[in-house]
Amino acid sequence: MAPERARCRTYRFRLHPTKLQSLALIRQLGLQCELYNAALEERIGVWKREQRTVSYFEQCRELTGLKDVRPEVVASGTVLCRGTLKRLDRAYGAFFRRVRLGEAPGFPCFKLASRFDSLQWEDSNSGWKVKTQHRRLYLKGIGEIKANYYRPLLGEPKRITVKREGGKWWLYVSCVNVPALPLAPTGKDVGIDLGLTNIVAMSDGKLMAGEHFGKKTQSDLASAHRKLANKNRGSNRRRRQFDEVVRLHRKIKNQRSNAAHQLSRQIVNASDLIALEDLKIVNMVRAPKGRSDPNQPGAYLPNGARRKAGLNRSIHDAGWGQLVSMLIYKAESAGRTVVSVNPNYTSQTCAECHYVDSRNRVSQKEFHCLECGHCDHADVNAARNILWAGRALQVSACAD
């Protein structure tokens, strides 16, 4: 069993502000959006003039003078302003990281006030306080907001984020020094093959069918988007219809998250070793590159983009990345071991004799080994190969 150690966790709770508190939060969103854009403009201007980058600490020192010029911006405290500047600094850090890795850089862009939906309070309890016993959240300049703390907070609250999603407000509390909660060993190992029809196929033969919540709500979502497109910009009807679109997206998100939580908890509770495929999901959902037609300048040859878009939607709807991340953090807290194995040839290899041939996989469901005649569900056979590779990696790690 892995040793216990402290972890960082983020908890999500529903906020119930009054009408006046909601107006105060919306006003702060507009002011912090203005601060974000002004800080970005300063960084761009300094780079053009002096060929250097303004640091996060330099911009934080300028907040002292901001009190005299724009006191309303810092009315909720400089901690909130530092959270906004830290958000910009993270965007710059991600930009430089992508440049170093040779990826598409994606330079930080100016934010629209209508799409700036979160406020962040950084590394200090000054200006905010989580009151779990009184079921309140105190924010400087706004007051005590009713919060639904439906579960206890483990660890020490370090930073918070208040986010607007449609007409609802949510609180994200990031805690440090969260203690591990180890579970008793079960003596069982499992290999997991991720799929679309069966979101999880286990090495013991169990198949977990995927719900595909996005596909179920696709018609309602398309109708809501059509109605939104017919509303005049800036009108109250468009605002109400926009909230309806957000509500449908939030419903899909909550359903997918709930299913992933339940499935990951079931797997972690039942297994000591969990072997997963090391899938590059970002690469798998990437759109195919366009191919220029040499005979017609400006035209492109067919590249299967429409068919690939349907596959990409199915992969996103399956929620592989969310499930894997939940498995990893729950397994670490429970003292379980998670290993990622190379997925190459796991679906073409026989789990009995380890003979590799692409013709072994007869169909999406059926596996029939041409060497030994072994027959099994194709996904279960792949899961057994993943478990075998995961055990080999664990033995190698223990030997080192």
Summary of the structure (lengths in Angstrom):
residues: 400
radius of gyration: 25.4
end to end distance: 17.0
largest distance: 81.3
contacts: 1118
relative contact order: 0.11
helix: 45%
strand: 22%
